[in-house]
């Protein structure tokens, strides 16, 4: 009896350990899914929990939200000066100046000073109150709950399940599935960090790294939330999220088969990461548990993500304020985006959308700042708003953030090559987004 009891102890201990790990993975992940994807009705408003929290926080802060946003913008402008990051490259110097300009723009927005053209309702007040304040609240708050989705094994579990599709669809190795999921659920900065690390280790080719950087490194779910709120799409949040994910990846699958990505160098140290089909789910479960075993405590995970969320928020808010203002001035007072939008007009007009020209113009403006299509299409009809919301995310590349991030990596993507990929992505995204928007409106009743 004593021998049998002795033999059963390790088995029982192992079972308890596996159960604890499973709970450590499942409970935060399920809570994260609930927070981001399950709609609730509160005070007659039906939307996801995170959106309710943002509304409650904004109500609680009241007029203090403007001063909070200004403090974040000032912190973001000072951050590269304090850390010395502004010295790293010409790009960093330019963006540091733009961030300082963003502080001035924010002060003008709050005070009401400055030229009448800047104080028009659709300029500084609109940019600051509609976009900057929302981003300043959503990104740090969303980072708390984003930790639940990306830090406790769900990311690795889904990544392993998706591996069989990567090479046939996207011409990238199976391991890039985790990059793709990390980017879409986390942020482009997380995805690019992973991609650059693997590329410099020669485990991605230049072509594979470029495909991942321009095809998967999109903005996170929290930024999508800002777009959806700006365009009054929160009642259709799940349709918007999943259709955007689908279109983003369809566009990537097409883009990798076209120049300039098709002809890039594809040499690297190949690693066999194939898993037999019968072992796929067990391997995904094991990967999730291993990630959960390495994950910090819930308090540590939340703190790390809040810190990263705050750094991301202060990094992007001044740029949104400056590049967004410049973009709005160009869009409203010059024909530049009208001309550029004409290149995309056929891809929208083919569907007979009444606002085809406006949507094409807004999509072109997304090159400057990914939120500009949402700002420019805010008063449009529902189908056009929904399509603009998709394109602002699926185009991926924009000068206020993602393009400088790509240029700061070791991935061999020049500005002309990035612009060529951007054009293809926007054209394809528009072509797919309009019928997807009609479908979403029909589904929503």
C-alpha positions in Angstrom: 0.0 0.0 0.0 2.8 2.4 0.9 4.5 1.7 -2.4 1.4 2.4 -4.4 0.8 5.6 -2.4 4.3 6.7 -3.1 3.9 6.0 -6.9 0.6 8.0 -7.1 2.1 11.2 -5.6 4.0 12.4 -8.7 1.0 11.7 -10.9 -1.3 13.6 -8.6 1.1 16.5 -8.3 1.5 16.6 -12.1 -2.3 16.5 -12.5 -2.7 19.4 -10.1 0.1 21.3 -11.8 -1.5 20.8 -15.3 -4.9 21.8 -13.9 -3.5 25.0 -12.4 -1.7 25.8 -15.7 -4.9 25.2 -17.6 -6.8 27.6 -15.3 -4.0 30.1 -15.7 -4.5 30.0 -19.4 -8.2 29.7 -19.7 -9.6 32.1 -17.1 -7.7 35.3 -18.2 -8.2 34.3 -21.9 -12.0 33.8 -21.5 -12.3 37.0 -19.5 -10.4 38.9 -22.3 -12.7 37.4 -25.0 -15.7 38.5 -22.9 -14.3 42.1 -22.4 -13.5 42.5 -26.1 -16.2 40.5 -28.0 -19.3 40.0 -25.9 -21.8 42.9 -26.1 -23.8 44.0 -23.1 -26.7 46.4 -22.8 -26.3 49.1 -20.1 -28.5 52.1 -19.9 -30.1 51.3 -23.3 -26.7 51.1 -25.0 -25.5 47.8 -26.4 -21.8 47.5 -26.9 -18.8 45.6 -25.6 -17.7 45.9 -22.0 -14.5 47.9 -22.8 -16.6 50.5 -24.6 -18.8 50.9 -21.6 -15.8 51.3 -19.4 -14.4 54.0 -21.7 -17.7 55.9 -21.7 -17.9 55.6 -17.9 -14.3 56.8 -17.5 -14.9 59.8 -19.8 -18.0 60.7 -17.8 -16.2 60.4 -14.5 -13.3 62.7 -15.7 -15.7 65.2 -17.2 -13.8 68.3 -18.4 -10.6 66.8 -17.0 -10.3 64.5 -20.0 -9.0 67.4 -22.1 -6.3 68.2 -19.5 -5.5 64.5 -19.2 -5.0 64.3 -23.0 -2.9 67.4 -23.0 -0.6 65.9 -20.3 -0.2 62.7 -22.4 0.7 64.7 -25.5 3.3 66.8 -23.6 4.7 63.6 -22.1 4.9 62.1 -25.5 6.7 65.1 -27.0 9.2 65.1 -24.1 9.8 61.3 -24.2 12.2 61.2 -27.2 14.1 64.2 -25.8 14.5 62.7 -22.4 15.5 59.2 -23.6 17.7 60.6 -26.4 15.7 58.6 -29.0 15.5 61.7 -31.2 19.2 61.4 -32.1 18.8 57.8 -33.5 17.9 58.8 -37.1 16.6 61.5 -39.4 13.1 59.9 -39.1 13.2 60.2 -35.3 14.3 63.9 -35.6 11.4 64.7 -37.9 8.8 62.9 -35.7 10.2 64.6 -32.6 9.5 68.0 -34.3 6.1 66.8 -35.3 5.4 65.8 -31.7 6.4 69.2 -30.5 4.0 70.7 -33.1 1.4 68.4 -31.7 1.7 70.0 -28.3 1.1 73.4 -29.8 -1.9 72.1 -31.7 -3.4 70.6 -28.5 -3.0 73.9 -26.6 -4.7 75.7 -29.5 -7.5 73.1 -29.4 -8.1 73.5 -25.7 -7.8 77.2 -25.5 -9.6 78.1 -28.7 -6.7 80.4 -29.8 -5.3 80.6 -33.3 -6.5 81.2 -36.8 -10.2 80.6 -37.5 -9.4 78.0 -40.1 -7.9 75.8 -37.3 -10.8 76.4 -35.0 -13.4 75.4 -37.5 -15.7 72.6 -36.0 -14.2 70.0 -38.4 -10.6 70.9 -37.6 -8.8 71.1 -34.2 -11.9 70.8 -32.0 -13.1 67.7 -34.0 -9.6 66.1 -34.1 -8.9 66.7 -30.4 -12.3 65.9 -28.8 -13.3 63.0 -31.2 -10.0 61.3 -31.7 -7.2 62.3 -29.4 -9.2 62.1 -26.2 -10.7 58.7 -27.2 -7.3 57.2 -28.1 -5.8 58.6 -24.9 -8.4 56.8 -22.8 -8.9 53.6 -24.9 -5.2 52.6 -25.4 -4.1 52.5 -21.7 -7.4 51.1 -20.5 -7.5 48.6 -23.4 -4.0 47.5 -22.5 -5.2 46.2 -19.2 -7.5 43.8 -20.8 -5.3 43.1 -23.8 -2.9 41.5 -21.3 -5.6 38.8 -20.8 -5.7 38.0 -24.5 -2.0 38.0 -25.3 -0.1 37.1 -22.2 -1.6 33.8 -20.9 -1.4 31.3 -23.8 -4.4 32.1 -26.0 -2.0 33.8 -28.6 0.2 30.7 -28.9 -2.8 28.3 -28.9 -4.4 30.1 -31.8 -1.1 30.6 -33.6 -0.3 26.9 -33.6 -3.8 26.1 -34.9 -3.3 28.6 -37.8 0.1 27.3 -38.9 -1.1 24.9 -41.6 -2.6 27.9 -43.6 0.4 30.2 -43.5 2.7 28.7 -46.2 -0.1 28.0 -48.8 -1.9 31.3 -48.3 0.8 33.8 -47.4 4.1 32.3 -48.5 5.4 32.5 -44.9 6.5 29.8 -42.4 4.1 28.3 -39.9 5.6 30.2 -37.0 4.5 33.5 -38.6 1.0 32.7 -37.5 1.9 33.9 -34.0 3.2 37.1 -35.5 0.0 37.6 -37.4 -2.2 37.0 -34.3 0.0 39.1 -32.1 -0.2 42.0 -34.5 -4.0 41.9 -35.0 -4.8 41.3 -31.3 -1.9 43.1 -29.8 -0.3 45.9 -32.0 1.9 46.4 -35.0 4.8 47.3 -32.6 4.6 43.9 -31.0 4.3 42.2 -34.3 7.3 44.1 -35.8 9.4 43.5 -32.7 8.8 39.7 -33.1 9.4 39.8 -36.9 12.6 41.8 -36.7 14.0 39.5 -34.0 13.3 36.4 -36.1 14.6 38.0 -39.3 17.9 39.2 -37.8 18.4 35.6 -36.6 18.1 34.5 -40.3 15.0 32.4 -39.6 12.9 34.6 -41.9 14.0 35.5 -45.3 13.8 39.2 -46.4 10.7 38.3 -48.4 9.0 36.6 -45.5 9.8 39.4 -43.1 8.5 42.0 -45.6 5.3 40.1 -46.1 4.7 39.9 -42.3 5.6 43.5 -41.7 3.3 44.9 -44.5 0.6 42.2 -44.3 0.1 41.4 -40.7 1.5 44.3 -38.6 -1.8 46.2 -38.4 -3.2 48.3 -35.5 -4.6 46.5 -32.5 -8.2 45.8 -31.5 -8.0 48.9 -29.2 -7.4 51.2 -32.2 -10.1 49.5 -34.1 -12.4 50.3 -31.2 -11.5 54.0 -31.6 -12.4 53.8 -35.4 -15.7 52.0 -34.6 -16.6 54.6 -32.0 -15.7 57.5 -34.3 -17.9 56.1 -37.1 -20.7 55.0 -34.8 -20.3 51.3 -35.6 -20.1 49.9 -32.0 -23.5 48.2 -32.5 -21.9 46.2 -35.2 -18.5 45.7 -33.5 -18.2 41.9 -33.9 -19.2 42.1 -37.6 -16.7 44.9 -38.1 -13.8 43.1 -36.3 -14.1 39.8 -38.0 -14.8 41.2 -41.5 -11.8 43.5 -41.1 -9.6 40.6 -40.0 -10.8 38.5 -43.0 -10.3 41.3 -45.6 -6.9 42.2 -44.2 -5.7 38.6 -44.6 -7.3 38.1 -48.0 -5.5 41.3 -49.2 -2.3 40.0 -47.8 -2.7 36.7 -49.6 -3.1 38.5 -52.9 -0.4 41.1 -52.3 2.3 38.5 -51.6 1.8 37.2 -55.2 2.4 40.6 -56.8 5.4 42.8 -57.2 7.2 44.2 -55.2 6.9 41.5 -52.6 6.9 38.6 -55.0 10.5 39.3 -56.2 12.2 39.8 -52.9 15.1 37.6 -51.7 13.7 34.4 -50.1 16.9 32.8 -48.7 17.2 32.0 -45.0 17.8 29.1 -42.6 14.7 27.0 -43.0 13.3 25.5 -39.9 10.8 22.6 -40.2 7.9 23.6 -38.0 5.3 21.3 -39.5 3.1 19.3 -37.1 1.1 16.3 -38.2 -2.7 17.0 -38.4 -3.6 14.5 -35.7 -1.2 16.3 -33.3 -2.3 19.8 -34.1 -4.8 20.4 -31.2 -2.6 18.7 -28.6 0.4 20.7 -29.8 -1.6 24.0 -29.7 -2.8 23.1 -26.1 0.8 22.4 -25.1 2.0 25.7 -26.6 -0.7 27.5 -24.7 0.2 25.8 -21.4 3.9 26.5 -21.9 3.1 30.2 -22.5 0.9 30.2 -19.4 3.8 28.7 -17.4 6.1 31.5 -18.4 3.5 34.2 -18.0 3.8 36.6 -15.0 1.1 36.8 -12.3 -2.1 38.6 -13.3 -1.1 41.7 -11.5 2.4 41.8 -13.1 0.9 41.1 -16.5 -1.6 43.9 -16.2 1.0 46.3 -15.0 3.4 45.5 -17.8 0.7 46.0 -20.4 -0.6 49.2 -18.8 3.0 50.6 -18.8 3.4 49.6 -22.5 -0.1 51.0 -23.3 0.8 54.3 -21.6 4.1 54.5 -23.5 2.3 53.7 -26.8 -0.4 56.3 -26.0 2.1 59.1 -25.3 4.1 58.1 -28.4 1.2 58.3 -30.8 -1.0 61.1 -29.4 1.3 64.0 -30.3 1.8 62.5 -33.8 -1.9 62.0 -34.3 -2.4 65.7 -33.3 0.2 67.0 -35.6 0.0 64.7 -38.6 -3.8 64.5 -38.2 -4.1 68.3 -38.3 -1.8 68.5 -41.4 -3.8 65.7 -43.0 -7.1 67.5 -42.3 -5.7 70.8 -43.7 -4.6 69.0 -46.8 -7.8 67.1 -47.2 -10.1 70.2 -46.6 -8.1 72.9 -48.3 -6.1 71.3 -51.1 -7.0 68.9 -54.0 -4.1 66.5 -53.1 -6.2 63.7 -51.7 -8.9 64.3 -54.4 -6.2 63.6 -57.0 -4.7 60.7 -55.1 -8.2 59.3 -54.5 -9.0 59.2 -58.2 -6.5 56.3 -58.5 -8.8 54.3 -56.2 -12.1 55.5 -57.5 -12.6 52.6 -60.0 -12.3 50.0 -57.3 -15.2 51.6 -55.4 -17.3 52.9 -58.4 -17.6 49.3 -59.8 -20.0 48.6 -56.9 -22.2 51.6 -57.6 -21.7 53.2 -54.2 -23.1 56.7 -54.2 -20.3 58.1 -52.1 -17.6 56.3 -54.1 -15.5 59.5 -54.7 -15.6 60.5 -51.0 -14.6 57.1 -49.9 -11.7 56.9 -52.4 -10.5 60.3 -51.2 -10.7 59.3 -47.5 -8.9 56.0 -48.2 -6.1 57.9 -49.9 -5.8 60.2 -46.8 -5.1 57.1 -44.7 -1.5 57.2 -46.0 -0.8 60.2 -43.7 -2.7 58.9 -40.6 -4.8 55.7 -40.3 -7.6 57.6 -38.4 -8.1 60.2 -41.2 -10.5 58.0 -43.2 -12.7 57.7 -40.1 -12.6 61.4 -39.5 -13.4 62.3 -43.1 -16.3 59.8 -43.5 -17.9 60.5 -40.1 -21.0 62.0 -41.7 -21.4 59.5 -44.5 -24.0 56.8 -44.9 -23.6 53.6 -43.0 -22.2 51.4 -45.9 -19.6 54.0 -46.7 -18.7 54.4 -43.0 -18.3 50.7 -42.5 -16.1 50.4 -45.7 -13.9 53.3 -44.5 -13.5 51.6 -41.1 -12.3 48.4 -42.8 -9.9 50.2 -45.1 -8.3 52.3 -42.4 -7.2 49.1 -40.7 -6.6 46.7 -43.7 -4.3 49.2 -45.5 -1.9 48.8 -42.6 0.7 51.3 -43.8 0.7 55.0 -42.8 3.3 57.7 -42.2 2.4 58.8 -38.7 3.4 55.4 -37.1 3.6 52.1 -38.9 5.9 53.2 -41.8 8.5 54.8 -39.5 8.4 51.6 -37.3 9.1 49.4 -40.3 11.9 51.7 -41.5 13.5 51.5 -38.1 13.9 47.7 -38.4 16.4 45.7 -40.3 13.8 44.5 -42.8 14.9 45.7 -46.3 11.8 47.7 -47.3 12.5 51.1 -48.9 9.9 53.9 -49.0 9.1 53.4 -52.7 8.5 49.7 -52.1 6.3 50.4 -49.1 4.3 52.9 -51.1 3.8 50.3 -53.8 2.5 47.8 -51.3 0.3 50.5 -49.7 -1.4 51.3 -53.1 -2.1 47.6 -53.8 -3.5 47.1 -50.3 -5.8 50.1 -50.4 -7.1 49.3 -53.9 -7.9 45.7 -52.9 -9.3 46.7 -49.5 -11.7 49.1 -51.1 -12.8 46.5 -53.7 -13.6 44.0 -50.9 -14.8 46.4 -48.2 -17.9 47.8 -50.0 -19.6 44.4 -50.6 -18.5 43.4 -47.0 -20.2 46.6 -45.7 -23.4 45.8 -47.5 -23.3 42.3 -46.1 -22.7 43.7 -42.6 -25.6 46.1 -42.8 -27.9 43.4 -44.1 -26.8 41.1 -41.2 -27.4 43.8 -38.7 -30.9 44.2 -39.9 
